[in-house]
Amino acid sequence: MPEPRIHPTAIVEAGVVLGAGTTVWDNVHIRRGVVVGDDCIVGEKTYIAYGVRIGHRCKLNGFVSICTEVTLEDGVMVSAGTVFTNDRFPRATTPDLSQLRPSGVDEHTQKTLVRSGATIGANCTIGSNLVLGAWVMVGMGSVVTRSVPDYALVLGNPARHVGYVCKCGRLLLQWHGTAQPQELPPLQCAGCSRCYVLSDANLTCRNESTP
């Protein structure tokens, strides 16, 4: 298996695990305890905080910031300039301003999970205590404040669920306003011909045994 490739300007702290074939580009900083799977790309000037877990075949473009308690499953794409958050009550200091708050995990730290195949567009902000479902598409510049169901297309600030996308990335269905459908006839992708069924606002792929 090919060894991971690390640019000489990158900082990879002790205890980091990089999978076979993974490439870490210039001026990246990966903190202690991070695990990155096989065949991943970590783009230039990206920051990955301690303890983050990243699956196989993920793409992180340049200037991405991933904070502690974030997990990316396999095949996730995070586009340039995206920022994750993990604290809903952030303050620099204690209430009396006498000392800095510690930067480690505490009772305010919240987890976020990005499931397999998801794509997050450029310059997005991802809130905390969320699950972004499998194969979702988050439009560029979106601010995600709620969990997102599988295959959903979400756009805007705050991000709204406005449609569904195929595993190949093509649009399956889009609606306007808040009239999200609960049931529909089977949907077929015009690009790859995969078929999907929408029931109780949950989309499932009929062609394969897994979502």
C-alpha positions as CSV (number, residue, x, y, z in Angstrom):
1,M,0.0,0.0,0.0
2,P,1.3,3.5,-0.8
3,E,2.7,5.5,2.1
4,P,0.9,8.8,3.0
5,R,2.5,11.9,1.5
6,I,3.1,14.9,3.7
7,H,4.2,18.3,2.3
8,P,7.3,19.6,4.1
9,T,5.5,22.7,5.3
10,A,2.7,20.7,6.9
11,I,2.6,20.2,10.7
12,V,1.4,16.7,11.7
13,E,1.5,16.3,15.5
14,A,2.4,13.1,17.4
15,G,-0.2,10.4,17.6
16,V,-1.8,11.3,14.2
17,V,-2.8,8.3,12.0
18,L,-2.7,8.8,8.2
19,G,-4.1,6.1,6.0
20,A,-2.4,4.6,2.9
21,G,-2.3,6.9,-0.1
22,T,-3.4,10.0,1.8
23,T,-1.9,13.3,0.8
24,V,-1.4,16.2,3.1
25,W,-0.7,19.5,1.3
26,D,1.2,22.6,2.2
27,N,0.8,24.5,5.5
28,V,-1.8,22.0,6.8
29,H,-1.9,21.6,10.6
30,I,-3.2,18.3,12.0
31,R,-3.5,18.0,15.8
32,R,-2.7,15.1,18.0
33,G,-5.0,12.0,18.0
34,V,-6.5,12.7,14.6
35,V,-7.3,9.6,12.4
36,V,-7.5,10.0,8.6
37,G,-8.4,7.1,6.4
38,D,-6.9,5.8,3.2
39,D,-6.7,7.8,-0.1
40,C,-7.8,11.1,1.4
41,I,-6.7,14.6,0.3
42,V,-6.2,17.3,2.9
43,G,-5.9,20.7,1.0
44,E,-3.5,23.5,1.7
45,K,-3.8,25.6,4.9
46,T,-6.5,23.3,6.4
47,Y,-6.7,22.9,10.1
48,I,-7.9,19.7,11.8
49,A,-8.3,19.8,15.6
50,Y,-7.3,17.1,18.0
51,G,-9.3,13.8,18.1
52,V,-11.2,14.3,14.7
53,R,-12.1,11.2,12.8
54,I,-12.0,11.2,9.0
55,G,-13.0,8.1,6.9
56,H,-11.6,6.8,3.7
57,R,-11.5,8.6,0.4
58,C,-12.5,12.0,1.7
59,K,-11.5,15.3,0.1
60,L,-10.8,18.4,2.1
61,N,-10.1,21.4,0.0
62,G,-8.0,24.4,1.1
63,F,-8.6,26.6,4.1
64,V,-11.0,24.1,5.8
65,S,-11.3,24.2,9.6
66,I,-12.5,21.1,11.4
67,C,-13.0,21.4,15.2
68,T,-12.8,18.8,17.9
69,E,-15.8,16.3,18.1
70,V,-16.4,16.3,14.3
71,T,-16.5,12.9,12.5
72,L,-16.5,12.5,8.7
73,E,-17.5,9.1,7.4
74,D,-16.2,7.7,4.1
75,G,-16.3,9.6,0.8
76,V,-17.1,13.1,2.3
77,M,-16.2,16.2,0.4
78,V,-15.6,19.5,2.3
79,S,-15.0,22.4,-0.1
80,A,-12.7,25.4,0.4
81,G,-13.3,27.8,3.2
82,T,-15.7,25.6,5.2
83,V,-15.7,26.0,9.0
84,F,-17.1,23.6,11.6
85,T,-18.2,24.7,15.1
86,N,-18.7,22.8,18.3
87,D,-19.9,25.3,21.0
88,R,-23.2,27.0,21.2
89,F,-22.2,29.3,24.0
90,P,-18.7,30.5,23.0
91,R,-16.9,32.9,25.2
92,A,-13.2,33.8,25.4
93,T,-13.1,34.2,29.2
94,T,-14.9,33.4,32.4
95,P,-17.9,35.7,33.3
96,D,-15.7,37.8,35.5
97,L,-13.1,38.3,32.7
98,S,-10.4,37.1,35.0
99,Q,-9.1,34.2,33.0
100,L,-9.4,32.6,29.6
101,R,-11.8,29.7,29.2
102,P,-10.0,26.4,28.5
103,S,-9.9,25.3,24.9
104,G,-10.4,21.6,25.7
105,V,-13.6,19.6,25.6
106,D,-16.0,20.5,28.3
107,E,-19.8,20.4,29.0
108,H,-20.4,22.9,26.2
109,T,-18.7,20.9,23.5
110,Q,-21.0,19.3,21.0
111,K,-20.5,16.6,18.4
112,T,-21.3,16.7,14.6
113,L,-21.4,13.7,12.3
114,V,-21.2,13.9,8.5
115,R,-22.3,10.7,6.9
116,S,-20.9,8.9,3.9
117,G,-20.9,10.5,0.5
118,A,-21.9,14.0,1.7
119,T,-20.7,17.1,0.0
120,I,-20.4,20.5,1.7
121,G,-20.0,23.4,-0.7
122,A,-17.4,26.2,-0.5
123,N,-17.5,28.8,2.3
124,C,-20.1,27.0,4.4
125,T,-20.5,27.2,8.2
126,I,-21.6,24.0,10.0
127,G,-23.3,24.3,13.4
128,S,-22.8,21.9,16.3
129,N,-24.8,18.9,17.6
130,L,-25.9,18.0,14.0
131,V,-26.0,15.0,11.7
132,L,-25.6,15.6,8.0
133,G,-27.1,12.6,6.3
134,A,-25.6,10.3,3.7
135,W,-25.1,11.9,0.2
136,V,-26.4,15.3,1.2
137,M,-25.5,18.4,-0.9
138,V,-24.9,21.6,1.1
139,G,-24.9,24.6,-1.3
140,M,-22.0,27.0,-1.2
141,G,-22.2,29.7,1.4
142,S,-24.8,27.9,3.5
143,V,-25.1,28.2,7.2
144,V,-26.3,24.8,8.5
145,T,-28.1,25.0,11.9
146,R,-30.2,21.9,11.8
147,S,-29.6,18.2,11.0
148,V,-30.0,17.2,7.4
149,P,-31.7,14.0,6.1
150,D,-30.1,11.6,3.6
151,Y,-29.8,12.9,0.0
152,A,-31.1,16.3,0.9
153,L,-30.2,19.5,-0.9
154,V,-29.9,22.4,1.5
155,L,-29.3,26.1,0.7
156,G,-29.0,29.5,2.3
157,N,-28.6,31.2,5.7
158,P,-30.0,29.5,7.6
159,A,-29.9,26.5,5.3
160,R,-33.3,25.2,4.2
161,H,-34.1,21.8,2.7
162,V,-35.2,22.5,-0.9
163,G,-34.7,19.3,-2.7
164,Y,-33.1,15.9,-3.1
165,V,-30.0,14.8,-5.0
166,C,-28.7,11.5,-6.4
167,K,-25.6,9.6,-5.3
168,C,-24.0,10.9,-8.5
169,G,-24.7,14.5,-7.4
170,R,-27.4,15.3,-10.0
171,L,-30.6,17.0,-8.8
172,L,-33.6,14.6,-8.4
173,L,-36.2,17.0,-7.2
174,Q,-36.5,20.6,-6.0
175,W,-39.3,22.6,-4.6
176,H,-39.8,26.3,-3.7
177,G,-41.0,27.7,-0.4
178,T,-41.7,25.3,2.5
179,A,-43.9,22.9,0.6
180,Q,-41.7,19.8,1.3
181,P,-43.4,16.7,-0.2
182,Q,-44.0,13.7,2.1
183,E,-44.8,11.1,-0.6
184,L,-44.0,11.0,-4.3
185,P,-43.9,8.5,-7.2
186,P,-40.5,6.8,-7.6
187,L,-37.8,9.2,-8.8
188,Q,-35.1,8.3,-11.4
189,C,-31.8,10.1,-11.9
190,A,-31.4,11.5,-15.4
191,G,-27.7,10.9,-15.2
192,C,-27.1,7.4,-13.8
193,S,-30.7,6.0,-13.8
194,R,-30.7,5.1,-10.1
195,C,-34.2,5.0,-8.7
196,Y,-35.4,6.4,-5.4
197,V,-38.5,6.2,-3.3
198,L,-39.8,9.0,-1.0
199,S,-41.9,7.9,1.9
200,D,-42.6,10.0,5.0
201,A,-40.1,12.5,3.7
202,N,-37.3,9.9,3.8
203,L,-35.6,9.1,0.5
204,T,-34.1,5.6,-0.2
205,C,-32.3,4.2,-3.1
206,R,-34.0,1.2,-4.7
207,N,-31.0,0.0,-6.7
208,E,-28.7,-0.8,-3.8
209,S,-29.1,-2.6,-0.5
210,T,-27.5,0.3,1.5
211,P,-28.8,4.0,1.6
